[in-house]
């Protein structure tokens, strides 16, 4: 979850950073605030947001701060750098939050992003959906093979990022999904993974 700010002093310390600070003004009684916290937590795990600081605070506990920044409803997300308010997003709007945050972070070259994603885990799967909810049959099959071998792996949902979806095809010279990478090297798609599993090589390759 985003780091909790419980006092005005903590809030003031958070927003003075030279890095981008994203502060969610929430309330325990507002169920939709949990959705925003979950979304900010998911953003914080992505490499392109590694230099962004995500916070949450109870608006009613920081009433002076809430009044200063005209927080009239929750959830409200404010963006700061060097104590300056850069922008705000009112309500539950994940796409708007992501779009607004992206405006204020340096653009990372696509190749650098792809390398970071590929190496995020020793075993990495780029797929439609995620390990808990694959969104195509081929992705589901590949996940099934890995689960059958009790593999430790991470996944990236290409449906959430069209730049990655299109760029990885060119970067890896592999036109379809899912794609399996082990220690930063492309192994292939579901057919190759199946062949490696049947012959017994996949189990050895997954011992990373």
N, C-alpha and C positions, 0 to 999 in steps of 0.2 A: 504494500500500500504506500501511497505518498507519505512523506515525512509529516508528522503532525506538529503544528505550531500552536502552543497553548498560551502564549503571552505576547504582549505588544513588543517586548524586547526581542523575542525569538522571531517575530514577524519582521521587525526592522532589520535584524541581522540577515535574514534570508533574502530580502529584496535588494540589499546593497551590493550583491555579487556582480562581478563583471560578466558572469555567465547568465544565461536566460533563466529566470525563476518563474515558474507557473504555480499560482496559488489558487486553490479551490476553496471558496467560502461555502461551507456546508452547514447542515443541521441534522442532528440524529433523527428527528421526527420526519424528515423528508426522504422517502424511499429512493427517489431519483438521484439523490446525492451519492448513494452507494454505486449506482451505475457509472457516474462520472469518476469516482475514485477508482473503480475497476478499470475504466478506460485509460486513465492516467497511469495506473500501474502497468498496464500492457504497453503503453508508449515508452515508459521508462526502461523496458527490457530491450527495446530495439536499438541497434548500434548507432543509428543516425541521431538519436536523442541522448547519447552518452554524456554530453556536456550540458544538458538541460536539467535543472533541479525542480522536482515536483513536490508540492506541499499541499496539505489540506488543513483547514482550521474551522472551528465552530464559530460562525459569524456572531452568534449571540454572546459568546464568551469574550469576543474582541469588539465590543460595541463601538468603542472610539475609532478603531481602525475601520470598521464597517461603515460608520458614518462618514469618515473622511473620504472613502472611495465610493460612496453612494451605493452601498449594497442594500438594495431594497427587496431582494428575493433570492432564494437559493434554489438550485446551485448557480453560482456565478464564478467564473474563472477569470483571473487577472494575470497579465504578463508584465514582468518587471525586469529591468536591467539598470544597474547603477542608481538605484532608488527611484528611477523614473517609470511611471506607468506607461506601457507601450500600447496595450490593447486589452479588450475584454470580450468575453463570450457569455451571454446570459442563457440560462436554461440548459436542458439536456440536448446537446447537438454535437456528438462525437466528431462528425466529419468537419464541422466548423471549427472545433477545437484544434484538430490536427492541422487544418489549413492555416489557422492563425499562428500556431506555433511554428510551422514551417517557414512562415514569412520572416521570422526573426532569428533563424539559425543559418550559419554558413552552408552553402550548397556543397555537399560532399560529392566528388566525382563518382559516376556510376560504377566504374571499375573498382574503385576503392570500397564502395558499399558492397559490391558483390563478393569481393575477397573476404570482407569482414563477416558477411553472412555465411559464406561457405565454411569458414573456419570457426564459426560460433560454437560448434560442437564437433568432437572427433568424428561422429557419425551424423550427417545432416541430410534431411529429406526436404526437397522442394516439391510441393504438392498442391492440389486443390482441396482446401479445407485443412484440418489438422488431424492429429493422431486420434483424437476422440470422436471426430465427426468428419471423415473423408467425404469430399463432395464429387467424387467420380469413382467408378469401379476400379480403374487401374491404380489409383492412389490407395484405395482400400485394400487391394491385393498386396501391394508392396508393404503397407503397414502390417498386414497379416503375417507376411514372411518374417519381418523383423520381430514382431511380438512372439512368433513361434520359436524364435531363437533367444528370447529373453534379452534382446539387445537394448543397450542404453543409447538413446538418440534424441535429436531435437528435430522440429519441423518448422517450415515456413510456409504460410498460406499465400501462394502467388496471386490469388484472387483479391488480396488486400492491397496490392502494389503493382500497378501495371508496368511501371518502369522496370522493376525487377523481373516481372514476368516476361517482358519482351527482351530485356537486355541480357538475361542469363542464357537465352537461346543462342545468341550470337557469341557471348563470352565463352560458353562451353562447347559451341558447335554441335548442339543437341536440340532438335526442334520441338520435342514433346515433353510432357510431364506425366508422371512424377520423374524426378531425377535424384539419384542417391550419390552422395559424396562421402568418402571415408578419408580422414586425415587430409582434407583439402583437395582430393583427387576425385574426378568424376568416375563413377563405376558404371552408370548407365540407367536405363529405364527398367520397367517391371519385367520384361522378358529376360533381359540379361541377369537381373537379380534372381529370377526364378531358376535359371540355368545354374548359377553359382550355388544356390541353395541345394538343388537336387544333387549336384556333384560333391557337395560338402565343403566347398571352398569358402562360402559366405560366412560360415560359423567361425572359421579361422580369421577371416578378414575383419570381423567385428570385434576381435580381441584387441582393442586399442586402449 
